[in-house]
């Protein structure tokens, strides 16, 4: 009875509060995107060896110079990172139903750290391409699982604002990466930029294993009879397994493993079907794909285009500074405004359509000016509007599905926006530039694609939508992971006031 009483006692307080959890995830997100910005910076990415008509040649620099990459190959280098991300995201999201999601983040960050070190030691195009794929694998666990954790633990009146705080580190990280890559690459070597990133991420990779794991709200492995059984039943199953091993029943064990794997795959396909039949989710993600096609190419080619069009000798610093300020302000403003006008799915679509349309007008107008200063002013205003989409678009992904589908919802969204968005956009823009040899024309063509994104999100306003966040109560929160405190942080007060049986 003593052990039963202990099992039913309220969880012990942890030093992790919702605010600290948000801060940790924000810093990890920042480091992830510093890496993406650094590899796109002129200091790290560099330029190819070139020769003028008179026969004067300049040596290449950075990754592109050392490995003599064409613009297409350079774009492929960016997309290689996404390949690992796309493959691993659904895997991590599916594993979250049988392995504690918090520990999966620790595994992913460890892979990320090792892969980034590998980028620094790469010797040719193929070696760095493989390492970039592994960086994507490492980030996949964090990208698909962090947002649901934040959605669980944010105060109800500030959910979108907290998501905005988390996602503001995407543009801030990119921008900081431009500055970081430019400084380290120009003063030392592009290889040292990757080594520095690994040092920054290592403590968080370790933290993923030493912290008490948290459980996602309503996320006892849903739709699984094993997850709904009591602790006593679980103990009996363990005893039965031990007996079967003693008897040497290996065939039975293998059959059970195969059944579990088949069951997990069947569950994944069932969840995927639910998402693809949800019109609200599909329209939201399609708009996000078109939007990300533009933003992905902007983030990778932006410094190089600015350097070419406006002769910005310090394009990394200029683009980095503008994106840091506009990204932070715009992303926070998007979350704040949605909370202010009432966080509903319909209002989120209204905000997405309006800010994307306004951002497209300002960014397109900016590239029409030949003078650098009007360009910077209009482009900065455009970025403010464009980055205001981050919180609303992810709010819809999290709230149009039931809680147990949130990890797979974020994973499929991530896969889709990269597979059909920025994975093809970077190489395609490279090919377009090779054909036109005019960065202004290339930038205008790319920016125009933001208008269809605004139209798609406008269609979402008229769809029937239901916020499913409160459906968490239909599944009990049961977990069998390592006996640690795995309840969401905001549920602990309620757990602490619950009376236990003597």
Buried (B, 14 or more C-beta within 10 A) or exposed (E): EEEEEEEEEBBEEBEBBBEEBBEBBBBBBBBBBBBBBBBBBBBBBBBBEEEEEEEEEEEBBBBBBBBEBEBBBBBBBBBBBBBBBBBBBBBBBBBBBBBBBBBBBBBBBBBBBBBBBBBBEBEEBEBBBBBBBBBBBBBBBBBBBBBBBBBBBBEEEBBBBBBBBBBBBBBBBBBBBBBBBBBBBBEEBBBBBBBBBBEBBBEBBBBBBEBBBBBBBBBBBBBBEBBBBEEEEBEEEEEEBEEBEEEEBEEEEEEEEEEEEEBBEEBBEEBBEBBEEBBBBBBBBBBBBBBBBBBBBBBBBBBBBBBBBBEBEBBBBBBBBBBBBBBBBBBBBBBBBBBEEEBBBBBBBBBBBBBBBBBBBBBBBBBEBEEBEEBBBBBBBBBBBBBBBBBBBBBBBBBBBBBBBBBBBBBBBBBBBBBBBBBBBBBBBBEBBEEEEEBBBBBBEBBEBBBBBBEBBBBBBEBEBEBBBEBBEEBEBBBBBEEBBBBBBBBBEEBEEEEEEE
